Amino acid sequence: MSSRPTALLFDWDNTLVDSWGVLHATMNETLAAMGQATWSRAEAEQRIRASMRDSFPILFGERWPEAEKIFYSTYERLHIDTLQACPGAEELLAWAAESGFYMGVVSNKRGAFLRAEATALGWNRYFRKLAGAGDAARDKPAREHVEAALVPGEMTMGAHIWFIGDTDIDLLCARNTGCVGVLVRAQPPAEGEFAELAPDHYFPDLAALRAALANR
């Protein structure tokens, strides 16, 4: 078992905020506008992983900049009004801040939207840095993206950081940076689901994560 961390880096969407509804709606408006079949909610949850600059060229080919504009205009219209914190998020962040943890966010959501949502929730005070898509030379799971969430000279990558997220790309990011990979989601990992990316720790929700940290 790893020791108590000194820093917590969080994924954003569906780790701290419940984003599947707005992501699903926005993605389907984009797909329809681009003449492609829309996705079910289950498909969206499986396929929305990487940042737009990594995933849209694969989905839309040379027309991906057009799809990007549609996606972002739709998302901008919807995201603040539908913003909802995940259960236990506020309590965890407030407790972790009081306990002295360094906290940051590494998200494949565009940086401007990420910071707007953190502001709307009043969570800016909890995070030293919020690094969104486009804030570094490469997006998550790249090391550069994690570096963008760390204050130079104050925090470096390594096993003293717990990287907390809900998908395989978060676990890969932890592996790429030597951090401890922490999976938080309702469903426990299935046997062999993550192969060599198996999480170092699994928690069914943020309350369980908080309790585990408090007991270290």
C-alpha positions in Angstrom: 0.0 0.0 0.0 1.3 3.4 -0.9 1.9 6.0 1.7 -0.3 9.1 2.2 0.2 11.4 -0.8 1.2 15.0 -0.6 -0.7 16.0 -3.8 -4.0 15.1 -5.5 -4.4 15.6 -9.2 -8.0 15.2 -10.5 -9.6 14.5 -13.8 -12.6 16.8 -14.1 -15.5 15.3 -16.1 -17.3 12.5 -14.3 -14.7 12.5 -11.6 -15.6 15.8 -9.9 -18.5 17.0 -12.1 -21.3 15.0 -13.7 -20.8 15.8 -17.4 -22.2 12.8 -19.3 -25.5 14.5 -20.0 -24.1 17.6 -21.6 -21.3 15.7 -23.3 -23.7 13.3 -24.8 -26.1 16.0 -26.0 -23.2 18.1 -27.4 -21.6 15.2 -29.2 -24.8 14.1 -30.8 -25.6 17.6 -32.1 -22.1 17.6 -33.6 -22.4 14.2 -35.2 -25.8 15.0 -36.6 -24.6 18.3 -38.1 -21.7 16.5 -39.7 -24.0 13.9 -41.2 -22.9 11.0 -39.0 -25.0 8.6 -36.9 -25.6 9.7 -33.3 -24.4 7.7 -30.3 -26.3 6.2 -27.5 -25.4 7.3 -23.9 -23.5 4.0 -23.4 -21.5 4.6 -26.6 -20.7 8.1 -25.6 -19.4 6.9 -22.2 -17.2 4.4 -24.0 -15.9 6.6 -26.8 -15.4 10.1 -25.2 -11.9 9.7 -23.7 -9.1 11.6 -25.5 -8.9 15.4 -26.1 -10.6 16.9 -29.2 -7.3 17.5 -31.0 -6.5 13.8 -30.6 -9.9 12.3 -31.3 -11.7 14.6 -33.8 -9.3 14.1 -36.8 -10.0 10.4 -36.4 -13.7 10.8 -36.3 -14.2 13.5 -38.9 -11.1 13.5 -41.0 -10.2 16.7 -42.8 -13.5 18.3 -41.7 -12.6 18.0 -38.0 -12.1 21.8 -37.6 -15.7 22.3 -38.7 -16.9 19.7 -36.2 -14.8 21.4 -33.5 -16.6 24.7 -34.0 -20.0 23.0 -33.8 -19.1 21.1 -30.7 -17.7 24.1 -28.8 -20.5 26.5 -29.8 -23.0 23.9 -28.6 -21.1 23.1 -25.4 -20.7 26.8 -24.6 -24.5 27.2 -24.9 -25.2 24.3 -22.6 -22.5 23.6 -20.1 -22.9 26.1 -17.2 -26.7 25.7 -17.0 -26.3 21.9 -16.7 -23.2 21.9 -14.4 -23.6 19.5 -11.5 -21.0 18.4 -8.9 -20.5 14.7 -8.4 -21.7 13.5 -4.9 -19.1 14.1 -2.3 -16.9 16.4 -4.5 -17.4 19.6 -2.5 -16.8 17.8 0.8 -13.7 16.0 -0.4 -12.1 19.2 -1.9 -12.9 21.3 1.2 -11.4 18.6 3.5 -8.3 18.1 1.3 -7.7 21.8 1.2 -8.0 22.0 5.0 -5.7 19.1 5.3 -3.0 20.7 3.3 -2.9 18.7 0.1 -1.6 20.3 -3.1 -4.5 20.0 -5.5 -4.7 20.4 -9.3 -6.8 19.4 -12.3 -5.7 17.7 -15.5 -8.6 17.6 -17.9 -9.0 17.0 -21.6 -11.7 19.7 -21.5 -10.7 23.0 -23.2 -8.9 25.1 -20.5 -11.3 28.1 -20.8 -14.4 25.9 -20.2 -12.6 24.1 -17.3 -11.8 27.3 -15.6 -15.3 28.7 -16.2 -16.9 25.7 -14.6 -14.5 25.8 -11.6 -15.5 29.5 -11.2 -19.2 28.8 -11.4 -18.9 26.1 -8.7 -16.7 28.3 -6.5 -13.9 25.8 -6.5 -11.0 28.0 -7.7 -9.9 28.4 -4.1 -9.2 24.6 -3.9 -6.8 24.2 -6.8 -3.3 25.5 -7.3 -3.6 25.0 -11.1 -6.2 23.9 -13.5 -4.8 22.5 -16.7 -7.2 21.9 -19.6 -6.8 20.7 -23.2 -4.5 23.1 -25.1 -2.8 24.4 -22.0 0.3 22.2 -22.7 2.1 21.1 -25.8 0.3 17.7 -25.6 -2.9 16.7 -23.8 -3.5 13.9 -21.3 -2.1 11.2 -21.0 1.1 13.1 -21.9 3.6 14.2 -19.2 3.5 17.8 -20.4 -0.2 18.1 -19.4 0.6 16.9 -15.9 3.5 19.3 -15.6 1.1 22.1 -16.5 -0.9 21.4 -13.3 2.2 21.6 -11.1 3.7 24.8 -9.8 7.4 24.8 -10.9 9.8 24.4 -8.0 7.0 23.4 -5.6 5.7 20.1 -6.9 7.3 17.4 -9.2 5.8 14.3 -10.7 6.1 11.0 -8.8 4.5 8.5 -6.4 3.7 11.2 -3.8 0.9 12.3 -6.2 -2.4 10.4 -6.5 -3.8 10.9 -10.0 -7.6 10.4 -9.6 -9.9 9.7 -12.5 -12.7 7.5 -13.9 -11.3 6.1 -17.1 -8.3 4.2 -18.6 -6.8 7.4 -20.0 -6.4 8.7 -16.4 -4.7 5.5 -15.3 -2.4 5.7 -18.4 -1.6 9.3 -17.4 -0.6 8.1 -13.9 1.6 5.4 -15.4 3.3 7.9 -17.8 4.2 10.2 -14.9 5.1 7.8 -12.1 2.0 8.9 -10.1 -0.3 6.6 -8.2 -3.3 5.7 -10.3 -6.7 6.0 -8.5 -9.9 4.9 -10.2 -13.2 6.3 -8.8 -16.4 5.1 -10.3 -19.4 3.1 -9.2 -18.4 -0.1 -11.0 -15.3 -2.0 -9.7 -12.8 -2.9 -12.4 -13.7 -6.1 -14.2 -11.1 -8.8 -14.3 -8.5 -7.9 -16.9 -10.3 -4.7 -17.9 -7.3 -2.5 -17.6 -4.5 -5.1 -18.1 -1.2 -3.5 -17.3 -3.0 -0.3 -16.4 -4.8 -1.7 -13.4 -5.4 1.0 -10.8 -3.3 1.2 -7.7 -6.4 2.0 -5.7 -10.1 1.7 -6.5 -12.9 3.6 -4.7 -16.7 3.4 -5.6 -17.2 7.1 -4.9 -15.5 10.3 -3.6 -16.7 9.7 0.0 -14.8 6.5 0.1 -11.7 8.2 -1.3 -11.9 10.8 1.3 -12.2 8.2 4.1 -9.2 6.3 2.8 -7.1 9.5 2.7 -8.2 10.5 6.2 -7.1 7.1 7.6 -3.5 7.3 6.2 
